Amino acid sequence: MKIIPKNIRYFSLFLSFFVFLASSFAGNRSGTVGGQFLKLPTDARAVAMGGSVVAVAEGASSLAYNPSGMTSISGTTVSFTYTPWFADIQHSFVGLATSLDEFGTIGIGATMLATDDMPVTTNAYPEGTGEYFRAADYAFHLAYAKNISDKFSVGLAGKYIYSSLYNNKTTATSIAFDIGTLYDMPEIRTRLGVSLNNLGNDIQYLKEPYSLPTSLRFGAVVTLVQEDEQRLLSTLQVGRPNDADEQYNVGAEYIFNDMFALRGGYKFVYDVESFTAGFGLNLLSMGFSGELNYGYNHFDVLPGTHTISFELGF
C-alpha cells in the first residue's frame, strides 16, 4: 500500500476544511455584502499579475490576504501600499512582520479606505453650507504564520473592522478572520496556495445588516524558466466570492538578474476589470533590502488605477 506523504495529507486536510467552511457561505448575494474595501488589493505585485494573489503571497503585505506568505520573511519587514482610487478616494495599507525563527512569524497591519472632505449641500444651500463631511473604512490586522514542514506553511489572521460615515455620526464594526496555506512542490517548480478570507459576523449600519465579502481562493504559481540571469513565472487563481460568480485570474512575471521584473495579467468574469500590468525593482543596488513595485489595473468604463508598494527588510 502506498503511503501518502505528510505534506500532501496536511494540504488536503486544510483544503477540505476551507471548502467546507466556504460552502456555508455559498450563493450569490450581490447587493447584500458590505465591507467592499476588504476586497481591494494590498500589494502592487499581485495587482500587476492579474490579482492572482494567493499563491504568490510573500512579505508583510501577505498578512492581509494569505497570512501564510509571512513565512518567507527572515528578520523584520515593513510594507506600505498606496492606491489613489476614483472620486478622490484613497486606499492604503501598512504592515509589519517579524520572524521568531522556529516559533513562526507574527505580523500587524492596517488597511484604510477614505474619502476627501466633501461639502454638505441642502436644498436651501445647493453650493454648500460651509460644513464638510467624510467617510472612511478601516481594518486592523493581527496575524501569525508558521512552517509546518519545509514545504507546507499555515497562517491565521484576525481583523477588527471599523466603518465611519458622515464624520463618525454613523458607525459600524465587525470582527473577521483569514486563514491561508502554501504548499511547495520543488520537484515540479510549483507552489499551491489556498485562502479563506473575511469569515466573520455581519456588519450593521443603523438597523440593516450586511454580510462581509467572504471568499475562497485556490491558486498555483509555476516557474516556467529558471536560469542564472532570468526567471519566468506563471500564476493561475480561481476565486469564489459570496457576492459574485466564480472569478479567474492569470498572471506572469519575468525577472531579470534578480533586479528587475516585468509583470502582466488578466481577470476573467469581472464586471468592469480586465488586464493588468506592472514592474518591480530590487532595491539591493541602492543599499536597501527590499522591493519597489508598481501595478496598473484597467477598468472598462472608469479610469485605471495605479498602485505603488514598498517592502523593506531589516
TORKOL-4160 file (C-alpha; in steps of 0.2 Angstrom, whole numbers, padded with zeros to 4 digits, m for minus):
314
<pt num="1" X="0000" Y="0000" Z="0000"/>
<pt num="2" X="0007" Y="0017" Z="m0005"/>
<pt num="3" X="0009" Y="0029" Z="0009"/>
<pt num="4" X="0003" Y="0047" Z="0006"/>
<pt num="5" X="0017" Y="0060" Z="0012"/>
<pt num="6" X="0013" Y="0070" Z="0027"/>
<pt num="7" X="0014" Y="0087" Z="0017"/>
<pt num="8" X="0001" Y="0081" Z="0005"/>
<pt num="9" X="m0011" Y="0075" Z="0019"/>
<pt num="10" X="m0009" Y="0091" Z="0028"/>
<pt num="11" X="m0013" Y="0101" Z="0012"/>
<pt num="12" X="m0028" Y="0090" Z="0008"/>
<pt num="13" X="m0035" Y="0092" Z="0025"/>
<pt num="14" X="m0034" Y="0111" Z="0025"/>
<pt num="15" X="m0041" Y="0112" Z="0008"/>
<pt num="16" X="m0056" Y="0101" Z="0013"/>
<pt num="17" X="m0058" Y="0112" Z="0028"/>
<pt num="18" X="m0058" Y="0128" Z="0018"/>
<pt num="19" X="m0071" Y="0120" Z="0006"/>
<pt num="20" X="m0082" Y="0115" Z="0020"/>
<pt num="21" X="m0082" Y="0132" Z="0028"/>
<pt num="22" X="m0085" Y="0141" Z="0011"/>
<pt num="23" X="m0100" Y="0130" Z="0007"/>
<pt num="24" X="m0108" Y="0138" Z="0022"/>
<pt num="25" X="m0107" Y="0155" Z="0013"/>
<pt num="26" X="m0111" Y="0149" Z="m0005"/>
<pt num="27" X="m0123" Y="0158" Z="m0016"/>
<pt num="28" X="m0123" Y="0175" Z="m0025"/>
<pt num="29" X="m0128" Y="0189" Z="m0013"/>
<pt num="30" X="m0125" Y="0204" Z="m0024"/>
<pt num="31" X="m0131" Y="0220" Z="m0016"/>
<pt num="32" X="m0131" Y="0212" Z="0002"/>
<pt num="33" X="m0112" Y="0212" Z="0005"/>
<pt num="34" X="m0104" Y="0226" Z="0014"/>
<pt num="35" X="m0086" Y="0230" Z="0018"/>
<pt num="36" X="m0081" Y="0230" Z="0000"/>
<pt num="37" X="m0065" Y="0239" Z="0004"/>
<pt num="38" X="m0058" Y="0222" Z="0011"/>
<pt num="39" X="m0058" Y="0215" Z="m0007"/>
<pt num="40" X="m0046" Y="0229" Z="m0013"/>
<pt num="41" X="m0028" Y="0223" Z="m0016"/>
<pt num="42" X="m0014" Y="0227" Z="m0003"/>
<pt num="43" X="0001" Y="0223" Z="m0015"/>
<pt num="44" X="0006" Y="0231" Z="m0031"/>
<pt num="45" X="0015" Y="0214" Z="m0037"/>
<pt num="46" X="m0002" Y="0205" Z="m0035"/>
<pt num="47" X="m0011" Y="0219" Z="m0044"/>
<pt num="48" X="0001" Y="0218" Z="m0059"/>
<pt num="49" X="m0001" Y="0199" Z="m0060"/>
<pt num="50" X="m0020" Y="0200" Z="m0063"/>
<pt num="51" X="m0025" Y="0199" Z="m0045"/>
<pt num="52" X="m0019" Y="0182" Z="m0043"/>
<pt num="53" X="m0013" Y="0184" Z="m0025"/>
<pt num="54" X="m0015" Y="0168" Z="m0015"/>
<pt num="55" X="0000" Y="0158" Z="m0022"/>
<pt num="56" X="0012" Y="0172" Z="m0024"/>
<pt num="57" X="0010" Y="0178" Z="m0006"/>
<pt num="58" X="0026" Y="0185" Z="0001"/>
<pt num="59" X="0031" Y="0198" Z="0014"/>
<pt num="60" X="0022" Y="0208" Z="0026"/>
<pt num="61" X="0008" Y="0213" Z="0014"/>
<pt num="62" X="0003" Y="0195" Z="0013"/>
<pt num="63" X="m0005" Y="0196" Z="0030"/>
<pt num="64" X="m0020" Y="0205" Z="0023"/>
<pt num="65" X="m0024" Y="0191" Z="0010"/>
<pt num="66" X="m0014" Y="0175" Z="0013"/>
<pt num="67" X="m0005" Y="0176" Z="0030"/>
<pt num="68" X="0005" Y="0160" Z="0027"/>
<pt num="69" X="0015" Y="0171" Z="0015"/>
<pt num="70" X="0024" Y="0179" Z="0030"/>
<pt num="71" X="0034" Y="0163" Z="0032"/>
<pt num="72" X="0045" Y="0170" Z="0018"/>
<pt num="73" X="0052" Y="0183" Z="0030"/>
<pt num="74" X="0068" Y="0182" Z="0039"/>
<pt num="75" X="0071" Y="0196" Z="0051"/>
<pt num="76" X="0058" Y="0210" Z="0051"/>
<pt num="77" X="0049" Y="0218" Z="0036"/>
<pt num="78" X="0039" Y="0233" Z="0033"/>
<pt num="79" X="0027" Y="0235" Z="0019"/>
<pt num="80" X="0017" Y="0250" Z="0013"/>
<pt num="81" X="0005" Y="0251" Z="m0002"/>
<pt num="82" X="m0005" Y="0266" Z="m0009"/>
<pt num="83" X="m0018" Y="0267" Z="m0022"/>
<pt num="84" X="m0027" Y="0283" Z="m0027"/>
<pt num="85" X="m0045" Y="0277" Z="m0032"/>
<pt num="86" X="m0059" Y="0286" Z="m0041"/>
<pt num="87" X="m0068" Y="0302" Z="m0035"/>
<pt num="88" X="m0053" Y="0307" Z="m0024"/>
<pt num="89" X="m0054" Y="0291" Z="m0013"/>
<pt num="90" X="m0038" Y="0285" Z="m0006"/>
<pt num="91" X="m0034" Y="0267" Z="m0002"/>
<pt num="92" X="m0018" Y="0262" Z="0008"/>
<pt num="93" X="m0011" Y="0248" Z="0018"/>
<pt num="94" X="0004" Y="0247" Z="0030"/>
<pt num="95" X="0010" Y="0231" Z="0038"/>
<pt num="96" X="0025" Y="0225" Z="0049"/>
<pt num="97" X="0030" Y="0207" Z="0051"/>
<pt num="98" X="0044" Y="0199" Z="0061"/>
<pt num="99" X="0051" Y="0181" Z="0061"/>
<pt num="100" X="0053" Y="0172" Z="0078"/>
<pt num="101" X="0063" Y="0158" Z="0070"/>
<pt num="102" X="0056" Y="0141" Z="0074"/>
<pt num="103" X="0041" Y="0149" Z="0083"/>
<pt num="104" X="0034" Y="0156" Z="0067"/>
<pt num="105" X="0031" Y="0174" Z="0061"/>
<pt num="106" X="0019" Y="0187" Z="0068"/>
<pt num="107" X="0013" Y="0202" Z="0059"/>
<pt num="108" X="0002" Y="0218" Z="0062"/>
<pt num="109" X="m0006" Y="0229" Z="0049"/>
<pt num="110" X="m0019" Y="0242" Z="0045"/>
<pt num="111" X="m0030" Y="0245" Z="0029"/>
<pt num="112" X="m0039" Y="0261" Z="0026"/>
<pt num="113" X="m0051" Y="0267" Z="0013"/>
<pt num="114" X="m0056" Y="0286" Z="0015"/>
<pt num="115" X="m0063" Y="0300" Z="0005"/>
<pt num="116" X="m0058" Y="0318" Z="0005"/>
<pt num="117" X="m0068" Y="0331" Z="0014"/>
<pt num="118" X="m0084" Y="0334" Z="0004"/>
<pt num="119" X="m0096" Y="0349" Z="0006"/>
<pt num="120" X="m0113" Y="0347" Z="0014"/>
<pt num="121" X="m0127" Y="0353" Z="0002"/>
<pt num="122" X="m0145" Y="0356" Z="0005"/>
<pt num="123" X="m0160" Y="0362" Z="m0005"/>
<pt num="124" X="m0158" Y="0379" Z="0003"/>
<pt num="125" X="m0139" Y="0379" Z="0000"/>
<pt num="126" X="m0135" Y="0369" Z="m0016"/>
<pt num="127" X="m0117" Y="0376" Z="m0016"/>
<pt num="128" X="m0114" Y="0371" Z="0001"/>
<pt num="129" X="m0117" Y="0375" Z="0019"/>
<pt num="130" X="m0099" Y="0378" Z="0024"/>
<pt num="131" X="m0098" Y="0361" Z="0033"/>
<pt num="132" X="m0089" Y="0346" Z="0027"/>
<pt num="133" X="m0090" Y="0328" Z="0029"/>
<pt num="134" X="m0080" Y="0312" Z="0025"/>
<pt num="135" X="m0082" Y="0293" Z="0026"/>
<pt num="136" X="m0068" Y="0280" Z="0030"/>
<pt num="137" X="m0066" Y="0261" Z="0032"/>
<pt num="138" X="m0053" Y="0253" Z="0042"/>
<pt num="139" X="m0047" Y="0236" Z="0046"/>
<pt num="140" X="m0033" Y="0232" Z="0059"/>
<pt num="141" X="m0024" Y="0215" Z="0057"/>
<pt num="142" X="m0015" Y="0204" Z="0068"/>
<pt num="143" X="m0008" Y="0188" Z="0060"/>
<pt num="144" X="0003" Y="0173" Z="0064"/>
<pt num="145" X="0011" Y="0160" Z="0052"/>
<pt num="146" X="0022" Y="0145" Z="0054"/>
<pt num="147" X="0030" Y="0132" Z="0043"/>
<pt num="148" X="0023" Y="0115" Z="0047"/>
<pt num="149" X="0037" Y="0107" Z="0037"/>
<pt num="150" X="0049" Y="0113" Z="0024"/>
<pt num="151" X="0036" Y="0113" Z="0011"/>
<pt num="152" X="0020" Y="0117" Z="0020"/>
<pt num="153" X="0015" Y="0133" Z="0029"/>
<pt num="154" X="m0001" Y="0139" Z="0038"/>
<pt num="155" X="m0006" Y="0157" Z="0043"/>
<pt num="156" X="m0021" Y="0164" Z="0053"/>
<pt num="157" X="m0026" Y="0182" Z="0054"/>
<pt num="158" X="m0039" Y="0191" Z="0064"/>
<pt num="159" X="m0045" Y="0209" Z="0059"/>
<pt num="160" X="m0056" Y="0222" Z="0068"/>
<pt num="161" X="m0066" Y="0232" Z="0055"/>
<pt num="162" X="m0072" Y="0249" Z="0058"/>
<pt num="163" X="m0083" Y="0259" Z="0046"/>
<pt num="164" X="m0087" Y="0278" Z="0048"/>
<pt num="165" X="m0100" Y="0288" Z="0039"/>
<pt num="166" X="m0103" Y="0306" Z="0040"/>
<pt num="167" X="m0090" Y="0311" Z="0052"/>
<pt num="168" X="m0092" Y="0296" Z="0064"/>
<pt num="169" X="m0111" Y="0300" Z="0066"/>
<pt num="170" X="m0115" Y="0283" Z="0059"/>
<pt num="171" X="m0103" Y="0269" Z="0063"/>
<pt num="172" X="m0102" Y="0250" Z="0061"/>
<pt num="173" X="m0090" Y="0237" Z="0067"/>
<pt num="174" X="m0086" Y="0219" Z="0065"/>
<pt num="175" X="m0073" Y="0205" Z="0068"/>
<pt num="176" X="m0067" Y="0193" Z="0054"/>
<pt num="177" X="m0053" Y="0180" Z="0051"/>
<pt num="178" X="m0042" Y="0175" Z="0037"/>
<pt num="179" X="m0034" Y="0158" Z="0035"/>
<pt num="180" X="m0022" Y="0153" Z="0022"/>
<pt num="181" X="m0009" Y="0139" Z="0017"/>
<pt num="182" X="0005" Y="0137" Z="0005"/>
<pt num="183" X="0012" Y="0121" Z="m0002"/>
<pt num="184" X="0029" Y="0120" Z="m0011"/>
<pt num="185" X="0032" Y="0106" Z="m0024"/>
<pt num="186" X="0050" Y="0110" Z="m0029"/>
<pt num="187" X="0051" Y="0094" Z="m0040"/>
<pt num="188" X="0039" Y="0102" Z="m0052"/>
<pt num="189" X="0044" Y="0120" Z="m0048"/>
<pt num="190" X="0026" Y="0124" Z="m0042"/>
<pt num="191" X="0018" Y="0131" Z="m0027"/>
<pt num="192" X="0000" Y="0130" Z="m0022"/>
<pt num="193" X="m0010" Y="0142" Z="m0011"/>
<pt num="194" X="m0027" Y="0142" Z="m0003"/>
<pt num="195" X="m0035" Y="0156" Z="0007"/>
<pt num="196" X="m0052" Y="0159" Z="0015"/>
<pt num="197" X="m0055" Y="0177" Z="0018"/>
<pt num="198" X="m0066" Y="0188" Z="0029"/>
<pt num="199" X="m0075" Y="0175" Z="0038"/>
<pt num="200" X="m0085" Y="0184" Z="0052"/>
<pt num="201" X="m0100" Y="0192" Z="0058"/>
<pt num="202" X="m0111" Y="0204" Z="0048"/>
<pt num="203" X="m0108" Y="0222" Z="0048"/>
<pt num="204" X="m0123" Y="0233" Z="0053"/>
<pt num="205" X="m0127" Y="0251" Z="0048"/>
<pt num="206" X="m0141" Y="0258" Z="0058"/>
<pt num="207" X="m0153" Y="0243" Z="0058"/>
<pt num="208" X="m0148" Y="0235" Z="0042"/>
<pt num="209" X="m0135" Y="0220" Z="0042"/>
<pt num="210" X="m0123" Y="0216" Z="0028"/>
<pt num="211" X="m0113" Y="0201" Z="0025"/>
<pt num="212" X="m0094" Y="0203" Z="0024"/>
<pt num="213" X="m0086" Y="0199" Z="0007"/>
<pt num="214" X="m0081" Y="0181" Z="0011"/>
<pt num="215" X="m0071" Y="0172" Z="m0002"/>
<pt num="216" X="m0062" Y="0156" Z="m0005"/>
<pt num="217" X="m0047" Y="0156" Z="m0017"/>
<pt num="218" X="m0036" Y="0142" Z="m0024"/>
<pt num="219" X="m0021" Y="0146" Z="m0034"/>
<pt num="220" X="m0004" Y="0140" Z="m0041"/>
<pt num="221" X="0012" Y="0148" Z="m0047"/>
<pt num="222" X="0024" Y="0138" Z="m0059"/>
<pt num="223" X="0042" Y="0143" Z="m0063"/>
<pt num="224" X="0042" Y="0140" Z="m0082"/>
<pt num="225" X="0060" Y="0146" Z="m0084"/>
<pt num="226" X="0074" Y="0145" Z="m0071"/>
<pt num="227" X="0091" Y="0151" Z="m0077"/>
<pt num="228" X="0106" Y="0161" Z="m0069"/>
<pt num="229" X="0100" Y="0178" Z="m0075"/>
<pt num="230" X="0082" Y="0176" Z="m0078"/>
<pt num="231" X="0066" Y="0168" Z="m0072"/>
<pt num="232" X="0048" Y="0167" Z="m0079"/>
<pt num="233" X="0034" Y="0163" Z="m0068"/>
<pt num="234" X="0015" Y="0160" Z="m0072"/>
<pt num="235" X="0001" Y="0160" Z="m0060"/>
<pt num="236" X="m0017" Y="0155" Z="m0060"/>
<pt num="237" X="m0031" Y="0158" Z="m0047"/>
<pt num="238" X="m0049" Y="0153" Z="m0045"/>
<pt num="239" X="m0060" Y="0163" Z="m0033"/>
<pt num="240" X="m0077" Y="0160" Z="m0026"/>
<pt num="241" X="m0084" Y="0176" Z="m0018"/>
<pt num="242" X="m0100" Y="0176" Z="m0009"/>
<pt num="243" X="m0107" Y="0191" Z="m0020"/>
<pt num="244" X="m0102" Y="0186" Z="m0037"/>
<pt num="245" X="m0099" Y="0170" Z="m0048"/>
<pt num="246" X="m0083" Y="0161" Z="m0049"/>
<pt num="247" X="m0068" Y="0173" Z="m0055"/>
<pt num="248" X="m0052" Y="0168" Z="m0063"/>
<pt num="249" X="m0036" Y="0177" Z="m0063"/>
<pt num="250" X="m0020" Y="0173" Z="m0073"/>
<pt num="251" X="m0003" Y="0182" Z="m0072"/>
<pt num="252" X="0015" Y="0181" Z="m0077"/>
<pt num="253" X="0031" Y="0188" Z="m0071"/>
<pt num="254" X="0048" Y="0189" Z="m0080"/>
<pt num="255" X="0063" Y="0193" Z="m0068"/>
<pt num="256" X="0080" Y="0198" Z="m0075"/>
<pt num="257" X="0096" Y="0196" Z="m0065"/>
<pt num="258" X="0086" Y="0197" Z="m0048"/>
<pt num="259" X="0085" Y="0215" Z="m0051"/>
<pt num="260" X="0070" Y="0220" Z="m0062"/>
<pt num="261" X="0053" Y="0212" Z="m0065"/>
<pt num="262" X="0040" Y="0214" Z="m0079"/>
<pt num="263" X="0023" Y="0208" Z="m0075"/>
<pt num="264" X="0006" Y="0206" Z="m0083"/>
<pt num="265" X="m0011" Y="0198" Z="m0080"/>
<pt num="266" X="m0029" Y="0196" Z="m0084"/>
<pt num="267" X="m0045" Y="0195" Z="m0074"/>
<pt num="268" X="m0060" Y="0184" Z="m0081"/>
<pt num="269" X="m0078" Y="0185" Z="m0076"/>
<pt num="270" X="m0076" Y="0203" Z="m0068"/>
<pt num="271" X="m0089" Y="0216" Z="m0071"/>
<pt num="272" X="m0078" Y="0230" Z="m0077"/>
<pt num="273" X="m0060" Y="0224" Z="m0074"/>
<pt num="274" X="m0049" Y="0216" Z="m0087"/>
<pt num="275" X="m0030" Y="0217" Z="m0090"/>
<pt num="276" X="m0016" Y="0222" Z="m0078"/>
<pt num="277" X="0002" Y="0226" Z="m0079"/>
<pt num="278" X="0017" Y="0232" Z="m0069"/>
<pt num="279" X="0035" Y="0231" Z="m0064"/>
<pt num="280" X="0046" Y="0228" Z="m0049"/>
<pt num="281" X="0064" Y="0234" Z="m0044"/>
<pt num="282" X="0075" Y="0226" Z="m0031"/>
<pt num="283" X="0082" Y="0239" Z="m0020"/>
<pt num="284" X="0098" Y="0230" Z="m0016"/>
<pt num="285" X="0108" Y="0240" Z="m0028"/>
<pt num="286" X="0103" Y="0256" Z="m0018"/>
<pt num="287" X="0109" Y="0248" Z="m0002"/>
<pt num="288" X="0092" Y="0243" Z="0004"/>
<pt num="289" X="0085" Y="0225" Z="0007"/>
<pt num="290" X="0068" Y="0227" Z="m0001"/>
<pt num="291" X="0057" Y="0230" Z="m0017"/>
<pt num="292" X="0048" Y="0244" Z="m0025"/>
<pt num="293" X="0033" Y="0238" Z="m0035"/>
<pt num="294" X="0020" Y="0246" Z="m0047"/>
<pt num="295" X="0004" Y="0239" Z="m0053"/>
<pt num="296" X="m0009" Y="0245" Z="m0066"/>
<pt num="297" X="m0027" Y="0239" Z="m0065"/>
<pt num="298" X="m0038" Y="0243" Z="m0081"/>
<pt num="299" X="m0056" Y="0246" Z="m0079"/>
<pt num="300" X="m0068" Y="0246" Z="m0094"/>
<pt num="301" X="m0078" Y="0261" Z="m0090"/>
<pt num="302" X="m0068" Y="0270" Z="m0077"/>
<pt num="303" X="m0050" Y="0277" Z="m0076"/>
<pt num="304" X="m0037" Y="0264" Z="m0072"/>
<pt num="305" X="m0029" Y="0263" Z="m0055"/>
<pt num="306" X="m0011" Y="0264" Z="m0051"/>
<pt num="307" X="m0004" Y="0255" Z="m0035"/>
<pt num="308" X="0013" Y="0258" Z="m0028"/>
<pt num="309" X="0021" Y="0246" Z="m0015"/>
<pt num="310" X="0037" Y="0247" Z="m0004"/>
<pt num="311" X="0044" Y="0232" Z="0005"/>
<pt num="312" X="0059" Y="0235" Z="0016"/>
<pt num="313" X="0068" Y="0222" Z="0027"/>
<pt num="314" X="0079" Y="0225" Z="0042"/>
